[in-house]
Amino acid sequence: MDAKARVEKLKELRSELMHERGVAAMGGAPPSPGKIRALRKNIARVLTINREDAIAKSRAPTVAAKEEED
């Protein structure tokens, strides 16, 4: 999954979470009680992958420079 796809998936998950929280706040019984928890975990997974990619991109030039020195 590329970065653009992850951003779109993140928007979709956050939108769905807002909807589920709205249903719960209005007093409605959610169709699946564990859905809010699952959405939160999926959002965390996407954010973790984004963060790992950002760290890998920032470290790539420094790792290559150290290998050249040796």
C-alpha positions as CSV (number, residue, x, y, z in Angstrom):
1,M,0.0,0.0,0.0
2,D,1.5,3.3,-1.0
3,A,1.4,6.5,1.0
4,K,-1.6,8.0,-0.9
5,A,-3.6,4.8,-0.4
6,R,-2.8,4.9,3.3
7,V,-3.9,8.5,3.6
8,E,-7.2,7.7,1.9
9,K,-7.7,4.7,4.1
10,L,-7.0,6.8,7.2
11,K,-9.6,9.4,6.2
12,E,-12.1,6.6,5.5
13,L,-11.4,4.9,8.9
14,R,-11.7,8.2,10.8
15,S,-14.9,9.1,9.1
16,E,-16.4,5.7,10.0
17,L,-15.2,6.1,13.6
18,M,-16.9,9.5,13.8
19,H,-20.1,7.9,12.5
20,E,-20.0,5.0,15.0
21,R,-19.3,7.4,17.9
22,G,-22.2,9.5,16.9
23,V,-24.5,6.5,16.9
24,A,-23.3,5.6,20.3
25,A,-23.6,9.1,21.6
26,M,-27.2,9.3,20.4
27,G,-28.0,6.3,22.5
28,G,-28.4,3.9,19.7
29,A,-27.1,0.4,20.1
30,P,-24.3,-0.2,17.7
31,P,-24.7,-3.2,15.4
32,S,-21.4,-4.6,16.5
33,P,-20.1,-3.5,19.9
34,G,-16.4,-4.1,19.1
35,K,-16.4,-2.0,15.9
36,I,-15.3,1.2,17.6
37,R,-12.3,-0.6,19.2
38,A,-11.4,-2.3,15.9
39,L,-11.6,1.1,14.0
40,R,-9.3,2.7,16.6
41,K,-6.8,-0.2,16.3
42,N,-6.8,0.0,12.5
43,I,-6.2,3.8,12.6
44,A,-3.3,3.2,14.9
45,R,-1.9,0.5,12.5
46,V,-2.0,2.9,9.6
47,L,-0.4,5.7,11.6
48,T,2.3,3.4,12.7
49,I,3.2,2.3,9.2
50,N,3.2,6.0,8.1
51,R,5.6,6.8,11.0
52,E,7.9,3.8,10.2
53,D,8.1,5.0,6.6
54,A,8.9,8.5,7.6
55,I,11.7,7.3,9.9
56,A,13.1,5.0,7.3
57,K,13.2,7.8,4.7
58,S,15.0,10.2,7.1
59,R,17.5,7.5,8.1
60,A,18.3,6.3,4.6
61,P,20.8,9.1,3.6
62,T,22.6,8.8,7.0
63,V,23.0,5.0,6.7
64,A,24.3,5.3,3.2
65,A,26.8,8.0,4.2
66,K,28.1,5.8,7.1
67,E,28.6,2.8,4.8
68,E,30.7,5.0,2.4
69,E,33.0,6.1,5.2
70,D,33.8,2.5,6.2
